[in-house]
Amino acid sequence: MDDEFDDLLNEVEDKFCASRLQKPTHKHQAVTQTNHGGKKKETPRLKTNKSELDDTIDDLLQDTPLDHTASSPRVPIAKEVDSASGLFRQSSEKQATKKCFPVFIGGTETPLGLSTTVNSRACNGLRCTDCDFKISTFDGFKWHASVDYLFLRNNMPDFHRLNPKLIKKKGCRAYACQCKWKSVEGDLTNLQSEIDLKWVCGKH
């Protein structure tokens, strides 16, 4: 009676494991041997204990790794971490977003910086839309009457090479890109009135 009950348990365990494994392991296979008389003798199946079942479950779990990439949080690209304070700060590309309105140029007596309708200043972030060059300023100088396009094209923005065409003058500020130049003295001048100059605020 005990032998029949053990055989029944073995058959149930074999069917349970075979339904979850593609290939049966050597623990669940019947061993076939040949005796001296030439007859094949099938040895009884090995009993599967609790530890063997645990090993089988562990193998199944290892074959199906969990995907953690879908739920992992993403770090914002447009922000950087300040190592000193531990706080998030915007990248340098996102900081320069303000423009002057209106856009002014002026002599050395006028302050440089961002110009607004409330606080008027001479823009120090000018860029030429014709030559795509940043405008340089030289305080206390004005341009000589002989300056021309080729001179600026070949020498901007090196001050030592531009110096032969610069004349010292108190209160004057010399502006130039690679195609245009302007000497400004005194109060602010609105660039909208300077039709020949294609200068715009390049953001602050």
N, CA, C and O of each residue as an XYZ file, in Angstrom:
816
protein
N       0.832     -1.212      0.000
C       0.000      0.000      0.000
C       0.860      1.253      0.000
O       0.567      2.220     -0.703
N       1.946      1.226      0.812
C       2.847      2.383      0.870
C       3.560      2.581     -0.451
O       3.765      3.714     -0.886
N       3.950      1.457     -1.109
C       4.641      1.571     -2.397
C       3.733      2.197     -3.452
O       4.200      3.006     -4.254
N       2.465      1.847     -3.471
C       1.544      2.417     -4.453
C       1.334      3.910     -4.209
O       1.221      4.696     -5.150
N       1.282      4.289     -2.925
C       1.106      5.722     -2.605
C       2.330      6.535     -3.020
O       2.200      7.658     -3.508
N       3.534      5.955     -2.820
C       4.760      6.654     -3.236
C       4.819      6.789     -4.747
O       5.214      7.834     -5.263
N       4.428      5.738     -5.461
C       4.441      5.809     -6.926
C       3.470      6.873     -7.430
O       3.760      7.571     -8.402
N       2.328      6.997     -6.777
C       1.354      8.005     -7.180
C       1.891      9.417     -6.953
O       1.694     10.307     -7.781
N       2.570      9.611     -5.826
C       3.174     10.926     -5.545
C       4.251     11.258     -6.560
O       4.356     12.396     -7.017
N       5.053     10.260     -6.912
C       6.111     10.492     -7.905
C       5.527     10.872     -9.258
O       6.066     11.738     -9.946
N       4.439     10.237     -9.640
C       3.823     10.537    -10.933
C       3.250     11.953    -10.965
O       3.358     12.647    -11.976
N       2.634     12.384     -9.845
C       2.092     13.746     -9.774
C       3.207     14.771     -9.822
O       3.085     15.783    -10.512
N       4.300     14.525     -9.097
C       5.419     15.471     -9.081
C       6.076     15.565    -10.451
O       6.484     16.647    -10.872
N       6.181     14.423    -11.154
C       6.792     14.434    -12.487
C       5.962     15.259    -13.465
O       6.514     16.028    -14.251
N       4.647     15.103    -13.420
C       3.787     15.871    -14.320
C       3.821     17.357    -13.977
O       3.777     18.203    -14.870
N       3.900     17.679    -12.674
C       3.948     19.087    -12.239
C       5.215     19.781    -12.730
O       5.153     20.918    -13.199
N       6.354     19.117    -12.628
C       7.631     19.709    -13.056
C       7.746     19.746    -14.575
O       8.303     20.692    -15.133
N       7.218     18.714    -15.253
C       7.339     18.656    -16.713
C       6.548     19.761    -17.391
O       6.910     20.193    -18.485
N       5.474     20.226    -16.763
C       4.671     21.291    -17.370
C       5.361     22.641    -17.318
O       4.962     23.555    -18.040
N       6.399     22.801    -16.475
C       7.091     24.085    -16.327
C       8.498     24.084    -16.889
O       9.094     25.153    -17.024
N       9.023     22.992    -17.204
C      10.369     22.897    -17.778
C      10.280     22.378    -19.208
O       9.539     21.439    -19.496
N      11.049     23.007    -20.100
C      11.053     22.565    -21.497
C      11.793     21.238    -21.647
O      11.401     20.372    -22.429
N      12.867     21.103    -20.880
C      13.655     19.880    -20.959
C      13.727     19.247    -19.581
O      14.090     19.928    -18.621
N      13.410     18.025    -19.453
C      13.481     17.372    -18.139
C      14.925     17.190    -17.716
O      15.782     16.883    -18.544
N      15.200     17.376    -16.439
C      16.539     17.166    -15.904
C      16.757     15.691    -15.624
O      15.843     14.869    -15.693
N      18.014     15.390    -15.302
C      18.342     13.983    -15.082
C      17.669     13.439    -13.829
O      17.575     12.228    -13.633
N      17.191     14.375    -12.966
C      16.564     13.909    -11.738
C      15.195     13.302    -11.997
O      14.709     12.505    -11.194
N      14.556     13.676    -13.127
C      13.193     13.214    -13.394
C      13.137     12.177    -14.500
O      12.049     11.714    -14.845
N      14.256     11.803    -15.058
C      14.265     10.833    -16.135
C      14.450      9.417    -15.577
O      15.117      9.192    -14.567
N      13.838      8.504    -16.272
C      14.017      7.106    -15.900
C      15.317      6.593    -16.470
O      15.632      6.876    -17.625
N      16.069      5.857    -15.706
C      17.369      5.329    -16.116
C      17.181      3.912    -16.642
O      16.628      3.044    -15.966
N      17.655      3.704    -17.863
C      17.519      2.387    -18.497
C      18.857      1.664    -18.473
O      19.857      2.238    -18.904
N      18.914      0.482    -18.009
C      20.130     -0.313    -17.935
C      19.895     -1.669    -18.613
O      18.761     -2.137    -18.722
N      20.944     -2.257    -19.043
C      20.889     -3.579    -19.668
C      21.611     -4.581    -18.772
O      22.769     -4.376    -18.408
N      20.938     -5.641    -18.428
C      21.565     -6.638    -17.564
C      22.342     -7.639    -18.408
O      22.403     -7.523    -19.632
N      22.913     -8.587    -17.763
C      23.750     -9.559    -18.464
C      22.950    -10.417    -19.421
O      23.525    -10.958    -20.366
N      21.672    -10.565    -19.225
C      20.870    -11.403    -20.096
C      20.392    -10.698    -21.341
O      19.693    -11.306    -22.152
N      20.750     -9.408    -21.528
C      20.325     -8.678    -22.713
C      18.985     -8.006    -22.566
O      18.505     -7.366    -23.502
N      18.367     -8.141    -21.399
C      17.071     -7.523    -21.181
C      17.252     -6.153    -20.551
O      18.090     -5.965    -19.670
N      16.450     -5.194    -21.018
C      16.504     -3.832    -20.486
C      15.721     -3.769    -19.194
O      14.615     -4.294    -19.070
N      16.348     -3.097    -18.232
C      15.730     -2.960    -16.920
C      15.597     -1.482    -16.597
O      16.598     -0.766    -16.579
N      14.419     -1.025    -16.350
C      14.161      0.384    -16.049
C      14.152      0.572    -14.543
O      13.353     -0.022    -13.819
N      15.082      1.433    -14.092
C      15.167      1.708    -12.661
C      14.062      2.665    -12.273
O      13.632      3.464    -13.104
N      13.601      2.614    -11.078
C      12.518      3.512    -10.647
C      12.982      4.959    -10.641
O      14.167      5.238    -10.461
N      12.045      5.877    -10.839
C      12.332      7.308    -10.850
C      12.760      7.761     -9.457
O      12.308      7.241     -8.436
N      13.676      8.781     -9.460
C      14.130      9.326     -8.191
C      13.050     10.213     -7.595
O      12.328     10.900     -8.318
N      12.951     10.195     -6.338
C      11.965     11.027     -5.671
C      12.442     12.477     -5.641
O      13.621     12.757     -5.425
N      11.517     13.371     -5.858
C      11.835     14.802     -5.843
C      11.491     15.367     -4.475
O      10.329     15.379     -4.069
N      12.513     15.836     -3.768
C      12.256     16.399     -2.448
C      12.035     17.899     -2.535
O      12.023     18.466     -3.628
N      11.862     18.540     -1.393
C      11.544     19.975     -1.351
C      12.690     20.827     -1.867
O      12.457     21.828     -2.544
N      13.931     20.446     -1.556
C      15.076     21.253     -2.001
C      15.208     21.242     -3.519
O      15.594     22.252     -4.107
N      14.893     20.112     -4.168
C      14.961     20.045     -5.624
C      13.899     20.931     -6.265
O      14.152     21.557     -7.295
N      12.725     20.988     -5.667
C      11.686     21.874     -6.182
C      12.093     23.336     -6.049
O      11.817     24.147     -6.934
N      12.749     23.670     -4.943
C      13.219     25.049     -4.759
C      14.255     25.415     -5.807
O      14.247     26.532     -6.324
N      15.159     24.471     -6.129
C      16.166     24.737     -7.160
C      15.511     24.983     -8.515
O      15.937     25.852     -9.276
N      14.466     24.202     -8.804
C      13.769     24.369    -10.080
C      13.107     25.740    -10.182
O      13.153     26.382    -11.232
N      12.494     26.183     -9.092
C      11.857     27.506     -9.084
C      12.886     28.607     -9.245
O      12.645     29.585     -9.952
N      14.047     28.456     -8.586
C      15.113     29.460     -8.715
C      15.609     29.561    -10.142
O      15.887     30.655    -10.631
N      15.725     28.396    -10.828
C      16.170     28.407    -12.225
C      15.184     29.153    -13.114
O      15.577     29.902    -14.008
N      13.884     28.934    -12.851
C      12.877     29.624    -13.653
C      12.928     31.131    -13.443
O      12.761     31.893    -14.396
N      13.156     31.566    -12.221
C      13.235     33.004    -11.940
C      14.455     33.640    -12.572
O      14.392     34.787    -13.012
N      15.568     32.917    -12.626
C      16.780     33.451    -13.240
C      16.644     33.578    -14.749
O      17.270     34.443    -15.361
N      15.817     32.710    -15.359
C      15.627     32.761    -16.815
C      14.774     33.942    -17.244
O      14.783     34.308    -18.419
N      14.035     34.548    -16.314
C      13.168     35.686    -16.662
C      13.545     36.882    -15.805
O      12.857     37.179    -14.829
N      14.651     37.594    -16.158
C      15.071     38.760    -15.360
C      14.062     39.896    -15.463
O      13.401     40.080    -16.486
N      13.965     40.645    -14.384
C      13.033     41.769    -14.355
C      13.615     42.955    -15.089
O      14.818     43.207    -15.019
N      12.777     43.677    -15.787
C      13.197     44.869    -16.541
C      12.915     46.103    -15.695
O      11.764     46.497    -15.506
N      13.994     46.708    -15.188
C      13.844     47.874    -14.321
C      13.984     49.178    -15.076
O      13.818     50.247    -14.489
N      14.288     49.118    -16.372
C      14.539     50.352    -17.120
C      13.272     51.154    -17.347
O      13.322     52.381    -17.433
N      12.118     50.465    -17.448
C      10.882     51.178    -17.767
C      10.426     52.063    -16.617
O       9.867     53.138    -16.830
N      10.679     51.585    -15.364
C      10.199     52.343    -14.222
C      11.255     53.222    -13.590
O      10.950     53.949    -12.645
N      12.513     53.184    -14.084
C      13.571     53.988    -13.486
C      13.367     55.453    -13.828
O      13.057     55.780    -14.974
N      13.535     56.346    -12.853
C      13.317     57.780    -13.116
C      14.393     58.356    -13.998
O      15.539     57.909    -13.958
N      14.035     59.360    -14.808
C      14.972     60.020    -15.703
C      15.392     61.358    -15.117
O      14.571     62.097    -14.574
N      16.687     61.663    -15.234
C      17.202     62.939    -14.758
C      16.919     64.000    -15.805
O      17.214     63.773    -16.978
N      16.366     65.137    -15.444
C      16.096     66.198    -16.433
C      17.356     66.622    -17.148
O      18.385     66.868    -16.518
N      17.278     66.710    -18.490
C      18.446     67.055    -19.293
C      18.775     68.529    -19.168
O      19.944     68.916    -19.189
N      17.751     69.347    -19.039
C      17.970     70.794    -19.057
C      18.471     71.335    -17.730
O      18.645     72.545    -17.579
N      18.708     70.445    -16.756
C      19.164     70.904    -15.458
C      20.451     70.191    -15.076
O      20.700     69.059    -15.490
N      21.266     70.875    -14.278
C      22.498     70.317    -13.768
C      22.493     70.442    -12.254
O      21.810     71.301    -11.697
N      23.255     69.585    -11.593
C      23.316     69.612    -10.144
C      24.535     70.386     -9.711
O      25.650     70.103    -10.150
N      24.329     71.360     -8.853
C      25.437     72.120     -8.295
C      26.040     71.293     -7.173
O      25.383     71.038     -6.164
N      27.299     70.868     -7.345
C      27.941     69.997     -6.369
C      28.120     70.682     -5.024
O      28.183     70.007     -3.996
N      28.204     71.998     -5.008
C      28.427     72.714     -3.757
C      27.159     72.784     -2.917
O      27.192     72.503     -1.719
N      26.046     73.155     -3.534
C      24.806     73.328     -2.786
C      23.884     72.128     -2.868
O      22.983     71.991     -2.041
N      24.088     71.240     -3.864
C      23.219     70.094     -4.037
C      21.893     70.435     -4.666
O      20.997     69.592     -4.691
N      21.733     71.641     -5.176
C      20.479     72.077     -5.785
C      20.569     72.012     -7.291
O      21.654     72.095     -7.866
N      19.411     71.861     -7.930
C      19.358     71.856     -9.380
C      19.440     73.290     -9.886
O      18.799     74.189     -9.341
N      20.236     73.496    -10.939
C      20.318     74.802    -11.572
C      20.212     74.610    -13.073
O      20.599     73.564    -13.593
N      19.700     75.592    -13.765
C      19.521     75.504    -15.200
C      20.863     75.572    -15.897
O      21.790     76.228    -15.423
N      20.964     74.873    -17.053
C      22.197     74.892    -17.825
C      22.431     76.273    -18.409
O      21.513     77.090    -18.493
N      23.695     76.530    -18.821
C      24.070     77.845    -19.332
C      23.306     78.194    -20.605
O      23.090     79.371    -20.894
N      22.891     77.173    -21.376
C      22.162     77.439    -22.606
C      20.780     78.019    -22.318
O      20.221     78.738    -23.147
N      20.226     77.707    -21.138
C      18.894     78.184    -20.804
C      18.924     79.526    -20.078
O      17.879     80.158    -19.923
N      20.095     79.975    -19.632
C      20.163     81.186    -18.840
C      20.085     82.439    -19.708
O      19.428     83.406    -19.322
N      20.735     82.448    -20.862
C      20.774     83.640    -21.717
C      19.492     83.723    -22.546
O      19.461     83.298    -23.701
N      18.432     84.278    -21.942
C      17.131     84.335    -22.619
C      16.559     85.746    -22.700
O      15.520     85.950    -23.329
N      17.215     86.721    -22.078
C      16.677     88.081    -22.065
C      17.304     88.924    -23.166
O      18.493     88.806    -23.460
N      16.476     89.781    -23.770
C      16.932     90.682    -24.825
C      16.630     92.129    -24.456
O      15.690     92.429    -23.721
N      17.467     93.015    -24.996
C      17.249     94.445    -24.788
C      16.036     94.930    -25.582
O      15.831     94.534    -26.730
N      15.244     95.784    -24.957
C      14.153     96.454    -25.668
C      13.829     97.764    -24.958
O      13.367     97.778    -23.817
N      14.081     98.856    -25.662
C      14.725     98.974    -26.981
C      16.239     98.776    -26.893
O      16.809     98.714    -25.804
N      16.880     98.677    -28.072
C      18.324     98.439    -28.138
C      19.033     99.777    -28.352
O      18.743    100.511    -29.296
N      19.979    100.075    -27.440
C      20.699    101.342    -27.501
C      22.198    101.114    -27.642
O      22.726    100.070    -27.257
N      22.872    102.120    -28.205
C      24.324    102.253    -28.141
C      24.605    103.642    -27.575
O      23.756    104.530    -27.653
N      25.803    103.829    -27.002
C      26.077    105.122    -26.388
C      27.542    105.304    -26.068
O      28.343    104.384    -26.236
N      27.898    106.509    -25.599
C      29.266    106.826    -25.220
C      29.636    106.217    -23.880
O      28.863    105.468    -23.283
N      30.846    106.555    -23.417
C      31.346    105.955    -22.180
C      30.579    106.419    -20.947
O      30.672    105.783    -19.897
N      29.833    107.499    -21.047
C      29.061    107.989    -19.905
C      27.791    107.176    -19.683
O      27.169    107.273    -18.625
N      27.407    106.387    -20.659
C      26.203    105.549    -20.529
C      26.604    104.161    -20.038
O      27.574    103.594    -20.539
N      25.880    103.603    -19.070
C      26.215    102.273    -18.548
C      25.896    101.176    -19.559
O      24.991    101.308    -20.383
N      26.661    100.093    -19.475
C      26.442     98.932    -20.344
C      25.584     97.894    -19.637
O      25.602     97.805    -18.410
N      24.831     97.106    -20.406
C      24.043     96.027    -19.825
C      22.723     95.823    -20.541
O      22.542     96.256    -21.679
N      21.797     95.153    -19.852
C      20.475     94.859    -20.398
C      19.603     96.106    -20.341
O      19.452     96.716    -19.282
N      19.036     96.480    -21.469
C      18.199     97.674    -21.552
C      16.725     97.292    -21.524
O      16.297     96.369    -22.217
N      15.955     98.012    -20.713
C      14.508     97.814    -20.638
C      13.818     99.166    -20.792
O      14.474    100.206    -20.863
N      12.497     99.139    -20.844
C      11.746    100.393    -20.958
C      11.871    101.240    -19.696
O      11.662    102.453    -19.732
N      12.212    100.599    -18.584
C      12.367    101.319    -17.318
C      13.809    101.748    -17.099
O      14.064    102.859    -16.637
N      14.754    100.871    -17.429
C      16.174    101.131    -17.200
C      16.909    101.078    -18.535
O      17.189     99.993    -19.043
N      17.217    102.220    -19.096
C      17.881    102.290    -20.405
C      19.392    102.161    -20.242
O      20.005    102.853    -19.429
N      19.984    101.255    -21.036
C      21.429    101.048    -21.023
C      21.910    100.770    -22.440
O      21.135    100.415    -23.329
N      23.213    100.943    -22.618
C      23.822    100.589    -23.902
C      24.077     99.086    -23.919
O      24.747     98.553    -23.034
N      23.543     98.410    -24.921
C      23.652     96.948    -24.996
C      25.107     96.530    -25.196
O      25.803     97.052    -26.066
N      25.549     95.586    -24.382
C      26.906     95.047    -24.518
C      26.893     93.607    -25.037
O      27.869     92.872    -24.886
N      25.777     93.218    -25.647
C      25.677     91.879    -26.239
C      25.232     91.945    -27.683
O      24.472     91.093    -28.143
N      25.700     92.950    -28.399
C      25.279     93.159    -29.788
C      25.923     92.153    -30.735
O      27.053     91.709    -30.534
N      25.160     91.805    -31.783
C      25.651     90.915    -32.836
C      25.135     91.416    -34.181
O      23.994     91.862    -34.300
N      26.009     91.332    -35.198
C      25.642     91.791    -36.538
C      24.972     90.658    -37.314
O      25.493     89.544    -37.363
N      23.831     90.940    -37.914
C      23.127     89.924    -38.692
C      23.675     89.793    -40.112
O      23.353     88.834    -40.813
N      24.501     90.753    -40.540
C      25.103     90.670    -41.880
C      26.338     89.770    -41.892
O      26.442     88.869    -42.725
N      27.270     90.010    -40.977
C      28.512     89.215    -40.945
C      28.504     88.166    -39.839
O      29.451     87.390    -39.714
N      27.433     88.139    -39.032
C      27.306     87.180    -37.927
C      28.522     87.246    -37.001
O      29.108     86.223    -36.647
N      28.884     88.459    -36.623
C      30.050     88.681    -35.779
C      29.629     89.505    -34.569
O      28.788     90.398    -34.678
N      30.214     89.204    -33.424
C      29.907     89.948    -32.210
C      30.536     91.337    -32.276
O      31.693     91.486    -32.669
N      29.761     92.352    -31.886
C      30.259     93.730    -31.934
C      31.213     93.973    -30.772
O      30.910     93.651    -29.623
N      32.371     94.545    -31.088
C      33.359     94.915    -30.072
C      33.280     96.411    -29.805
O      32.946     97.195    -30.694
N      33.592     96.798    -28.569
C      33.580     98.217    -28.191
C      34.941     98.608    -27.632
O      35.617     97.806    -26.988
N      35.335     99.857    -27.889
C      36.611    100.393    -27.414
C      36.338    101.751    -26.772
O      36.135    102.753    -27.458
N      36.338    101.758    -25.441
C      36.024    102.977    -24.698
C      37.172    103.977    -24.780
O      38.343    103.606    -24.701
N      36.816    105.252    -24.940
C      37.806    106.322    -25.015
C      38.448    106.461    -26.378
O      39.482    107.114    -26.516
N      37.834    105.841    -27.406
C      38.374    105.922    -28.772
C      37.253    106.230    -29.760
O      36.077    105.979    -29.496
N      37.652    106.777    -30.898
C      36.760    106.920    -32.040
C      37.500    106.448    -33.288
O      38.731    106.416    -33.310
N      36.751    106.082    -34.321
C      37.360    105.563    -35.543
C      37.902    106.698    -36.420
O      37.305    107.768    -36.532
N      39.055    106.421    -37.033
C      39.649    107.358    -37.995
C      38.796    107.375    -39.265
O      38.134    106.388    -39.587
N      38.816    108.465    -39.961
C      37.991    108.611    -41.166
C      38.408    107.650    -42.274
O      37.620    107.379    -43.181
N      39.642    107.126    -42.215
C      40.144    106.245    -43.277
C      39.794    104.770    -43.065
O      40.129    103.940    -43.911
N      39.142    104.428    -41.978
C      38.802    103.029    -41.734
C      37.827    102.536    -42.808
O      36.960    103.287    -43.255
N      37.973    101.276    -43.219
C      37.092    100.715    -44.247
C      36.786     99.246    -43.950
O      37.241     98.671    -42.961
N      35.997     98.672    -44.854
C      35.527     97.286    -44.673
C      36.683     96.293    -44.636
O      36.719     95.424    -43.764
N      37.633     96.408    -45.573
C      38.739     95.454    -45.642
C      39.607     95.512    -44.397
O      40.102     94.483    -43.936
N      39.796     96.707    -43.848
C      40.603     96.845    -42.637
C      39.962     96.093    -41.469
O      40.641     95.377    -40.733
N      38.672     96.260    -41.312
C      37.971     95.558    -40.231
C      37.928     94.055    -40.472
O      38.076     93.261    -39.543
N      37.724     93.677    -41.721
C      37.634     92.259    -42.065
C      38.920     91.516    -41.726
O      38.883     90.360    -41.304
N      40.052     92.182    -41.913
C      41.351     91.536    -41.719
C      41.879     91.653    -40.290
O      42.757     90.883    -39.901
N      41.368     92.591    -39.507
C      41.983     92.867    -38.205
C      41.066     92.691    -36.995
O      41.566     92.583    -35.875
N      39.776     92.658    -37.172
C      38.863     92.479    -36.030
C      39.026     91.082    -35.439
O      39.202     90.118    -36.184
N      38.971     90.956    -34.112
C      38.779     92.010    -33.102
C      40.073     92.345    -32.340
O      40.008     92.777    -31.189
N      41.247     92.152    -32.965
C      42.536     92.377    -32.308
C      42.787     93.884    -32.124
O      42.949     94.617    -33.099
N      42.816     94.330    -30.865
C      42.971     95.758    -30.582
C      44.314     96.293    -31.081
O      44.376     97.411    -31.591
N      45.379     95.521    -30.944
C      46.704     95.994    -31.357
C      46.764     96.211    -32.866
O      47.469     97.110    -33.324
N      46.063     95.434    -33.625
C      46.047     95.614    -35.082
C      45.063     96.707    -35.498
O      45.210     97.309    -36.561
N      44.066     96.959    -34.659
C      43.100     98.021    -34.952
C      43.587     99.395    -34.487
O      43.088    100.420    -34.951
N      44.539     99.415    -33.590
C      44.988    100.658    -32.963
C      45.397    101.760    -33.950
O      45.136    102.928    -33.664
N      46.026    101.452    -35.101
C      46.398    102.529    -36.036
C      45.203    103.335    -36.552
O      45.372    104.479    -36.972
N      43.991    102.751    -36.525
C      42.801    103.450    -37.021
C      41.916    103.967    -35.883
O      40.801    104.430    -36.124
N      42.409    103.888    -34.649
C      41.651    104.365    -33.498
C      42.289    105.643    -32.952
O      43.505    105.717    -32.773
N      41.455    106.640    -32.693
C      41.919    107.923    -32.172
C      41.352    108.105    -30.762
O      40.156    107.920    -30.536
N      42.214    108.467    -29.830
C      41.762    108.670    -28.463
C      40.845    109.889    -28.372
O      41.151    110.966    -28.884
N      39.710    109.681    -27.704
C      38.780    110.786    -27.465
C      37.957    110.486    -26.219
O      37.275    109.464    -26.145
N      38.027    111.371    -25.258
C      37.343    111.185    -23.991
C      35.827    111.182    -24.188
O      35.276    112.009    -24.915
N      35.176    110.239    -23.529
C      33.715    110.143    -23.585
C      33.181    109.438    -24.813
O      31.970    109.248    -24.935
N      34.060    109.042    -25.733
C      33.616    108.394    -26.977
C      33.788    106.874    -26.870
O      34.692    106.385    -26.192
N      32.925    106.156    -27.535
C      32.996    104.685    -27.578
C      32.921    104.244    -29.031
O      31.974    104.568    -29.748
N      33.947    103.492    -29.456
C      34.012    103.003    -30.839
C      33.412    101.602    -30.915
O      33.830    100.700    -30.189
N      32.430    101.428    -31.797
C      31.777    100.135    -32.036
C      32.230     99.601    -33.391
O      32.495    100.371    -34.314
N      32.319     98.260    -33.506
C      32.657     97.671    -34.814
C      32.393     96.175    -34.818
O      32.549     95.488    -33.809
N      31.984     95.686    -36.002
C      31.946     94.246    -36.282
C      32.961     94.006    -37.393
O      33.979     94.696    -37.433
N      32.729     93.068    -38.288
C      33.656     92.848    -39.400
C      33.204     93.537    -40.686
O      33.872     93.431    -41.715
N      32.077     94.239    -40.631
C      31.603     94.905    -41.851
C      31.141     96.344    -41.619
O      31.042     97.118    -42.571
N      30.856     96.713    -40.361
C      30.365     98.059    -40.060
C      31.092     98.617    -38.833
O      31.618     97.858    -38.019
N      31.118     99.942    -38.707
C      31.735    100.606    -37.566
C      30.959    101.872    -37.238
O      30.276    102.447    -38.086
N      31.085    102.295    -35.967
C      30.340    103.472    -35.520
C      31.027    104.061    -34.290
O      31.398    103.327    -33.373
N      31.197    105.371    -34.268
C      31.718    106.093    -33.103
C      30.571    106.848    -32.455
O      29.888    107.632    -33.114
N      30.357    106.616    -31.160
C      29.225    107.214    -30.451
C      29.754    108.030    -29.275
O      30.619    107.578    -28.525
N      29.226    109.221    -29.132
C      29.622    110.110    -28.046
C      28.378    110.707    -27.418
O      27.449    111.114    -28.116
N      28.367    110.757    -26.095
C      27.232    111.383    -25.416
C      26.139    110.402    -25.042
O      26.413    109.276    -24.625
N      24.893    110.843    -25.196
C      23.734    110.081    -24.730
C      23.474    108.828    -25.581
O      24.160    108.560    -26.568
N      22.465    108.085    -25.158
C      22.087    106.848    -25.842
C      21.511    107.122    -27.222
O      20.830    108.122    -27.445
N      21.801    106.205    -28.145
C      21.269    106.275    -29.507
C      20.493    104.997    -29.796
O      21.024    103.896    -29.648
N      19.255    105.142    -30.203
C      18.420    103.982    -30.518
C      18.848    103.399    -31.865
O      18.945    104.123    -32.856
N      19.105    102.090    -31.897
C      19.568    101.445    -33.130
C      18.506    101.453    -34.231
O      18.842    101.268    -35.400
N      17.258    101.658    -33.892
C      16.218    101.723    -34.919
C      16.411    102.926    -35.839
O      15.955    102.930    -36.982
N      17.086    103.932    -35.327
C      17.353    105.117    -36.147
C      18.606    104.959    -37.003
O      18.860    105.783    -37.882
N      19.395    103.904    -36.755
C      20.612    103.637    -37.532
C      20.289    102.576    -38.587
O      20.467    101.381    -38.350
N      19.818    103.020    -39.740
C      19.342    102.088    -40.768
C      20.475    101.242    -41.342
O      20.252    100.083    -41.691
N      21.667    101.784    -41.445
C      22.783    101.056    -42.055
C      23.334     99.950    -41.152
O      23.976     99.020    -41.641
N      23.097    100.036    -39.871
C      23.636     99.054    -38.926
C      22.638     97.921    -38.713
O      21.522     98.152    -38.248
N      23.033     96.712    -39.049
C      22.198     95.524    -38.848
C      22.601     94.833    -37.547
O      22.928     93.647    -37.525
N      22.567     95.602    -36.478
C      22.973     95.103    -35.176
C      21.745     94.829    -34.311
O      20.819     95.637    -34.242
N      21.763     93.680    -33.661
C      20.659     93.281    -32.784
C      21.232     92.800    -31.457
O      22.415     92.479    -31.349
N      20.377     92.758    -30.466
C      20.792     92.223    -29.162
C      20.906     90.705    -29.260
O      19.961     90.028    -29.663
N      22.053     90.186    -28.892
C      22.275     88.733    -28.949
C      21.932     88.006    -27.678
O      22.436     86.906    -27.449
N      21.087     88.580    -26.836
C      20.611     88.019    -25.559
C      21.642     88.212    -24.446
O      22.848     88.301    -24.680
N      21.107     88.271    -23.225
C      21.932     88.449    -22.029
C      21.713     87.269    -21.092
O      22.313     87.213    -20.018
